[in-house]
Amino acid sequence: MKIIRTKEFTAQRAWGAMDIANMNGITTRLHWTDQPYKWHVNDGEEVFVVLDGIVDMHYKEDGTERVATLNVGDIFYASVGTEHVAHPQGEARILVIETQGSV
């Protein structure tokens, strides 16, 4: 059993993470960041939940870059092949559920 106080979690570097669970090759991790990530495509599907802060999620749809602003409680689902990059506005804490070892 584990209780995680997400607002208290920080990392020593942007996108540092706390591993919460690995269920049959699907990982659940809590990330802290104050910097953008990098454009990437995951090895599988990804669920991205904003727990604290605001994140501008840039993604490509039919070759066109789009941006969605995600607030606390918002979820971004990246299907297989979705190219995307997260840009936090200041500090953010994000729950990410994805295939183990994904980018």
C-alpha positions as CSV (number, residue, x, y, z in Angstrom):
1,M,0.0,0.0,0.0
2,K,1.3,3.5,-0.8
3,I,-0.1,7.0,-0.5
4,I,1.5,9.6,-2.7
5,R,1.0,13.3,-2.0
6,T,1.5,14.5,-5.6
7,K,1.8,18.2,-4.7
8,E,4.9,17.4,-2.5
9,F,6.7,15.5,-5.2
10,T,9.7,17.2,-7.0
11,A,12.6,15.8,-8.9
12,Q,16.2,16.9,-9.2
13,R,15.8,17.5,-13.0
14,A,13.0,18.2,-15.4
15,W,10.9,15.1,-16.2
16,G,12.3,13.2,-13.2
17,A,9.9,10.5,-12.2
18,M,8.7,8.4,-9.4
19,D,7.7,4.8,-10.4
20,I,4.3,4.0,-8.9
21,A,3.4,0.7,-10.5
22,N,4.3,-1.8,-13.3
23,M,1.3,-3.9,-14.2
24,N,2.1,-6.5,-16.9
25,G,4.5,-4.2,-18.8
26,I,2.4,-1.0,-18.4
27,T,4.0,1.6,-16.2
28,T,2.4,4.3,-14.1
29,R,4.8,7.1,-13.2
30,L,4.5,10.5,-11.6
31,H,6.6,13.2,-13.3
32,W,7.7,16.6,-12.1
33,T,8.9,19.2,-14.6
34,D,9.3,22.9,-15.3
35,Q,10.7,22.4,-18.8
36,P,9.4,21.1,-22.1
37,Y,10.0,17.5,-23.1
38,K,11.0,16.7,-26.7
39,W,9.0,15.8,-29.8
40,H,8.4,12.0,-29.7
41,V,6.2,9.1,-30.6
42,N,5.7,6.5,-27.9
43,D,6.1,2.7,-28.5
44,G,2.5,2.3,-27.7
45,E,-0.4,4.2,-26.3
46,E,0.0,6.9,-23.6
47,V,-2.3,8.4,-21.0
48,F,-1.1,11.8,-19.7
49,V,-3.0,13.3,-16.7
50,V,-2.2,16.8,-15.4
51,L,-2.3,16.6,-11.6
52,D,-0.8,20.0,-10.8
53,G,0.0,23.0,-13.1
54,I,-0.9,23.8,-16.7
55,V,0.6,22.1,-19.7
56,D,0.4,23.1,-23.4
57,M,0.4,19.8,-25.3
58,H,1.7,20.2,-28.8
59,Y,0.7,17.4,-31.2
60,K,0.6,16.7,-34.9
61,E,-2.7,15.7,-36.6
62,D,-2.6,15.1,-40.3
63,G,0.8,16.8,-40.5
64,T,-0.5,20.0,-38.8
65,E,0.8,21.0,-35.4
66,R,-1.9,21.8,-32.9
67,V,-1.8,22.9,-29.3
68,A,-4.2,22.0,-26.5
69,T,-3.9,23.7,-23.0
70,L,-4.4,21.1,-20.3
71,N,-5.4,22.1,-16.8
72,V,-5.6,20.1,-13.6
73,G,-7.7,17.0,-14.1
74,D,-7.3,17.1,-17.9
75,I,-6.2,13.9,-19.8
76,F,-4.4,13.7,-23.1
77,Y,-4.5,10.3,-24.8
78,A,-1.8,9.7,-27.4
79,S,-2.8,6.8,-29.7
80,V,-0.1,4.7,-31.4
81,G,1.9,7.0,-33.8
82,T,0.8,10.3,-32.2
83,E,3.8,12.7,-32.3
84,H,3.6,15.1,-29.4
85,V,5.5,17.2,-26.9
86,A,4.5,18.7,-23.5
87,H,5.3,22.3,-22.6
88,P,4.5,23.1,-18.9
89,Q,3.7,26.7,-18.0
90,G,5.9,26.8,-14.9
91,E,6.0,23.7,-12.6
92,A,3.7,20.7,-13.4
93,R,3.1,17.3,-12.0
94,I,1.9,14.7,-14.4
95,L,0.8,11.1,-14.2
96,V,1.9,9.1,-17.2
97,I,0.6,5.6,-18.0
98,E,2.5,3.9,-20.9
99,T,4.2,0.8,-22.1
100,Q,7.4,0.0,-20.0
101,G,10.5,1.5,-21.6
102,S,8.6,3.9,-23.9
103,V,10.2,7.2,-24.7
